[in-house]
Amino acid sequence: MGITESERAGVLAQALPYIQRYQGKTIVVKYGGAAMVNESLRASVAEDLVLMSCIGIRAVLVHGGGPEIDAMLRRLGKEPVFVDGLRYTDEETMEIVQMVLAGKVNKELVGLIQRAGGRALGLCGLDGGILSAERRARTGPGSAKDWGLVGEIREVNARPLEDALAGGYVPVVATIAGGMGGDPRSYNVNADTAAADIAVALRAEKLLLLTDVPGILRDLGDEGTLIKEMSRSEIGDYVREGIVSKGMIPKVECCARAVDGGVDRAHIIDGRSPHSLLVELFSDAGVGTMIS
């Protein structure tokens, strides 16, 4: 049974206060994980971004593309290698990362947004010097750990993004950074960290991390234990208790990085749920975990 016209009008009326609140504000969305490889969910995210843009929200999409990189590496006969959860990136892998992220994935997302009626501009961190990084240091004295051309972001130049937003575009940013101080190399940088740093540089109202989990759960086997709100000061306690663990730790750390830098709120939400961006922004209930 479809929604009636009266019910449709009621939904719009309920969204009005949120539309008024976020109009003219900047929202940075980090997109990755399982939601990126599902065609219907990709279309849903594109539609959400177009609607946000149409009502005056300055939306920025920052994306990764790990599954696509792994697939291309294997197609070329190269097995992906990870060190402490980070992709080991030698020169050949860096070429593939740049080709997949700044080429295939970035342009597919741009195309989705434009087919949904929006205006998108595909960029990577090299363009206009948006992201500058230094090579990630080996850890500990005499450590043998090495990540290759994996970078730590040191500077964000928000001007190209501001120009794109002022022109009515949704900037779609692939997370590849240039080197610092004349370093000619490109670096593979963590997409969550890049999104947090971009949100800080743009003085964003919100950072939304689209993931493939419902948010932070007290019990990983029970979605009913979702922690809907967490203060910045509580993060350390949740980590020590083991509630925030494994792959969730870097995501929470990036949210903390954004909040510490002046972003009002950061959210970890389930990108597997259709139109999760709209539910988070324009409803009382919201989705996922909010860190403020």
C-alpha positions in Angstrom: 0.0 0.0 0.0 1.5 3.3 -1.1 1.8 6.5 0.9 -1.1 9.0 0.5 -0.7 12.6 -0.6 -1.7 13.7 2.9 0.9 11.5 4.5 3.5 12.7 2.0 2.7 16.3 2.9 3.0 15.4 6.6 6.5 13.9 6.1 7.6 17.1 4.4 6.1 19.3 7.2 7.9 17.2 9.8 11.2 17.7 7.9 10.8 21.5 7.7 12.6 22.4 11.0 15.6 20.3 10.0 15.7 21.8 6.5 15.7 25.3 8.0 18.4 24.3 10.5 20.8 22.9 7.9 20.2 25.2 5.0 23.5 26.9 4.1 25.5 24.6 6.4 28.2 22.2 5.3 27.8 18.5 5.7 30.7 16.2 4.9 29.8 12.5 4.1 32.4 9.8 4.1 31.3 6.9 1.9 32.9 3.5 1.8 32.5 -0.2 2.7 29.7 -2.5 1.6 27.3 0.3 0.7 29.6 1.3 -2.2 29.4 -2.1 -4.0 25.6 -2.3 -3.9 24.1 -0.6 -6.9 20.7 0.3 -5.3 22.4 1.7 -2.2 24.8 3.8 -4.3 21.8 5.3 -6.2 20.1 6.0 -2.8 23.2 7.9 -1.5 23.3 9.9 -4.8 19.6 10.8 -4.5 20.1 11.9 -0.8 23.1 14.1 -1.8 21.1 15.7 -4.6 18.1 16.4 -2.3 20.5 17.9 0.2 22.0 20.2 -2.4 18.6 21.2 -3.8 17.5 22.5 -0.3 20.6 24.5 0.2 22.9 22.1 2.1 26.5 22.3 1.1 27.3 18.6 0.7 30.8 17.2 0.3 31.3 13.5 -0.5 34.7 11.9 0.5 35.1 8.3 -0.6 37.4 5.3 -0.3 37.2 2.2 -2.5 39.0 -0.7 -0.8 37.0 -3.5 -2.4 37.5 -2.1 -5.9 41.3 -1.7 -5.2 41.5 -5.3 -4.0 39.6 -6.5 -7.1 41.9 -4.6 -9.5 45.1 -5.8 -7.7 44.0 -9.4 -8.0 43.0 -8.9 -11.6 46.6 -7.8 -12.3 48.0 -10.7 -10.4 49.0 -8.8 -7.2 47.7 -9.9 -3.8 46.6 -7.1 -1.4 48.9 -6.8 1.6 47.9 -5.2 4.9 50.1 -4.1 7.9 48.1 -3.5 11.1 45.0 -3.0 9.1 46.5 -0.5 6.7 47.1 -1.3 3.0 50.8 -1.7 2.2 51.3 0.6 -0.7 54.4 0.1 -2.9 54.9 2.2 -6.0 53.0 -0.3 -8.2 50.1 -0.5 -5.8 50.0 3.3 -5.5 49.5 3.6 -9.3 46.6 1.1 -9.0 45.1 3.0 -6.0 45.3 6.3 -7.9 43.8 4.7 -11.1 40.9 3.1 -9.2 40.1 5.8 -6.7 40.6 9.0 -8.8 39.5 7.3 -12.0 36.9 4.5 -11.9 35.3 5.0 -8.4 35.3 8.8 -8.4 33.8 9.2 -11.9 31.2 6.5 -11.2 30.0 8.5 -8.2 30.0 11.7 -10.1 27.9 10.1 -12.8 25.4 8.7 -10.3 24.9 12.1 -8.7 24.4 13.8 -12.1 22.0 11.1 -13.3 20.0 11.8 -10.2 19.7 15.4 -11.3 22.6 17.0 -9.3 25.8 18.7 -10.2 29.0 17.0 -9.1 32.7 17.7 -9.5 35.1 14.8 -9.2 38.3 15.7 -7.4 41.2 14.0 -5.6 43.4 15.3 -2.9 46.1 16.2 -5.5 43.8 18.7 -7.3 44.5 22.2 -6.2 46.6 20.8 -3.3 43.5 19.9 -1.3 45.4 17.2 0.7 49.1 17.3 1.5 50.7 14.4 3.5 54.0 13.0 4.8 54.9 9.4 4.6 53.6 7.5 7.6 56.5 6.9 10.0 57.6 3.5 11.1 56.5 2.8 14.7 59.0 2.5 17.6 62.8 2.5 17.7 64.2 0.2 15.1 60.7 -0.9 14.0 60.5 -3.0 10.9 56.9 -2.0 10.2 56.5 -0.1 7.0 53.4 0.9 5.0 55.1 2.1 1.9 53.4 5.1 0.3 50.8 5.5 3.0 50.6 9.1 4.1 49.6 11.1 7.2 47.6 14.3 6.3 49.4 17.4 7.4 47.6 20.2 5.5 44.1 20.7 3.9 43.5 23.4 1.4 39.8 24.0 1.5 39.7 26.7 -1.3 39.0 24.4 -4.2 36.2 22.7 -2.3 34.8 26.1 -1.3 34.9 27.2 -4.9 33.1 24.1 -6.0 30.4 24.5 -3.3 29.9 28.2 -4.2 29.3 27.1 -7.8 26.5 24.7 -6.8 28.5 21.5 -7.2 28.8 18.5 -4.8 32.6 17.9 -4.6 33.4 14.2 -4.8 36.8 13.7 -3.3 39.1 10.7 -3.7 41.6 10.3 -0.8 44.9 10.6 -2.5 47.3 13.2 -1.2 50.3 15.0 -2.6 53.7 15.2 -0.8 54.9 18.1 1.3 57.7 20.5 0.6 58.5 19.5 -2.9 58.0 15.8 -2.4 56.8 14.6 -5.8 55.2 11.4 -4.6 51.5 10.7 -4.2 50.2 9.1 -1.0 47.4 6.7 -0.1 45.6 8.3 2.9 42.9 6.9 5.2 39.5 8.0 3.9 38.0 8.4 7.4 40.8 10.7 8.5 40.6 12.7 5.3 36.9 13.2 5.7 37.5 14.4 9.3 40.2 16.8 8.3 38.2 18.2 5.4 35.2 18.7 7.7 37.4 20.7 10.1 38.8 22.8 7.2 35.4 23.6 5.9 34.0 24.3 9.4 31.3 21.7 8.7 28.2 21.4 10.8 28.3 17.6 10.7 30.5 14.7 9.6 28.6 11.6 8.6 30.5 8.3 8.3 28.6 5.8 6.2 29.6 2.3 7.4 28.4 -1.3 7.1 27.3 -1.6 10.7 24.4 0.0 12.5 26.7 2.2 14.7 28.4 1.5 18.0 26.9 -1.5 19.7 27.4 -2.5 23.4 26.9 -6.1 22.2 28.1 -6.8 18.7 25.5 -9.6 18.3 22.6 -7.4 19.3 21.5 -4.4 17.2 19.2 -3.5 20.1 22.2 -2.4 22.1 23.0 0.5 19.8 24.6 3.5 21.6 22.7 6.4 20.1 24.8 9.2 21.6 28.3 9.4 23.0 30.1 12.5 24.3 33.7 13.2 23.3 34.9 12.6 26.9 33.3 9.1 27.0 35.3 7.7 24.1 38.3 6.6 26.2 36.0 4.7 28.6 34.3 2.8 25.8 37.6 1.8 24.3 39.0 0.6 27.6 35.8 -1.4 28.2 36.2 -3.0 24.8 32.8 -1.7 23.6 34.7 0.3 20.9 37.2 -2.2 19.4 39.0 -3.4 16.3 37.9 -1.6 13.1 35.6 0.8 15.0 38.5 2.4 16.9 39.8 4.4 14.0 36.3 5.5 13.0 35.6 6.8 16.5 39.1 8.4 16.6 38.2 10.2 13.3 35.0 11.4 14.8 36.9 12.7 17.8 39.4 14.4 15.5 36.5 16.2 13.8 34.8 17.3 17.0 38.1 18.5 18.5 38.6 20.6 15.4 35.3 22.4 15.8 32.8 20.2 13.9 29.5 20.3 15.9 28.6 16.6 15.6 30.0 13.4 14.0 27.9 10.4 13.3 28.6 6.8 12.5 25.6 5.5 10.5 24.6 2.4 8.6 25.1 2.9 4.9 23.4 -0.4 4.2 20.0 1.3 5.0 18.4 3.1 2.1 18.3 6.9 2.4 20.1 6.7 5.8 21.5 10.2 5.2 18.0 11.7 5.0 16.8 9.8 8.0 19.7 11.1 10.0 19.3 14.7 9.0 15.6 15.1 8.8 14.0 13.0 11.5 13.8 13.1 15.3 15.0 9.5 15.7 18.1 9.7 13.5 20.2 6.6 12.9 23.5 5.3 14.2 25.7 6.8 16.9 26.2 10.5 17.4 29.4 11.8 18.9 29.3 15.4 20.2 
